[in-house]
């Protein structure tokens, strides 16, 4: 191009050659070059041929044909842009259109679209499903073949009646609600339940009727309440806990009693005050006896009365182990009797007539004396008492005690007294003062000068006992009295056991010593 622009003659020559070539093309077409009209025949299915004419070289301007259900895609052969032939035929080319079958099930899932070619058959639509409704057909005609336009069909539905039930989980009753699906739901009043706060429903309650029968369960939150625990007017503790929770009352102690906080064992649906009630304890009391136990229930600090232990042949009842208290302690107790064998000596006709004790006492079960009109109680080498035991009551024990006591226990002891004795008999725990018939008593005593004597110290003046004898280191006498007895040997006035003169002498010595102390004290003060 640079070369041509620099040489105008050559550029002109090139233009002439191009024009000649173009003219040659038109001349070599089917018809020779003509200056007359050119004809174009347009054929399209479904309509008459169209004929258009124009001068050679004139621009061909043709509107695209229209055919229902088809898209025009061009001419065959291709339509020229200018008239250049005397006559040519062109056939319209078509493609089937696609149209939309729009289906709206009206179930909230949106529309579905099918693209179907014109005149293609349309398959029958499936019957849709919508929970809570009955299908009532399609709104809009569904053709058998696809028409030359979009088709819209909409499902129609009949709502079902739905039932809503309420499980208040222990709250007040709420009636069922029956309404059509998706109708506006009028919510009931919140339920009420003692000790709880209503917090909602499970599942969550909708604002419209659901598509199916549904039961809604109440959700509750336990409330908390206070329990104030008092002992009298003193607040012991305040418990705050949830409703119906077990109450952990304070542990209190009081000897002989246990706390009773009353019938309320779980937290009620209100704040309360509870006062402890002290209940006296009860314990079992059991006495083990040969014929079977004696069992009873005793309240704390109530008086205890022991039963009779019964009789065990050849033994006497010494007491209970442990010792029976006067009043019931704060614990269970079991007592067992303590039996001691009765020691008998003698053989033949004397068998069973001499009963030996230990120490100062002889104890025998009265039933063991049954059949005897005379028995001898005694302690070997110390004393012996023979008597008629028929006075015994037959219950408990018969206890005889003969012991030496201090001379200071009596003020009217006779002169010559070597020893002062006290004889006692207890029948079933009761002391008796005399026996119906005289007892024959023998007491081991060292010998002395003078005649033996025994004085019964019942009153202010001693009373001589019956016939008194002394032999083989033993003083013997008889009496029915059970009291103090002075035994000894008569002595001259200046010997023996002058109890009263001795006492007077002692008193005189004390008086002289007191006077001397006063005198000495006064002298010291003067100095």
Protein Blocks (a to p, Z undefined) as FASTA:
>chain_A
ZZmmmmmklmmmmmmmmmmmmmmmmmmmmbdcdfbdcddddddehiacddddddehiacd
ddddddehiacfbdcddddfbdcbfbdcdddddddddddddddehnonopadddddehia
cddddddddehiacebjeddddfbdcfbdcddddddddddddddddeehpacddddddde
hiacddddddddehiacfbdcddddfbdcfbdcddddddddddddddddehjacfbdcdd
dehiacdddddddehiacdebjblbdcfbdcdddddddddddddddddfkbpcdddddeh
iacddddebjaehiacfbdcddddfbdcdbdddddddddddddedehjlgokaccdehjb
ccddfklmgoiabdcdddehiaccdddfklpgoiajaddddddddfklpckbcehiabdc
dddddeehiacfbdfbdcdddddddddedjddddddfblbdcdddddddeehiacdddfb
dcdddddddddfkgcjdfklmmmmmmmmmmmmmmmmmmmmmmmmmZZ
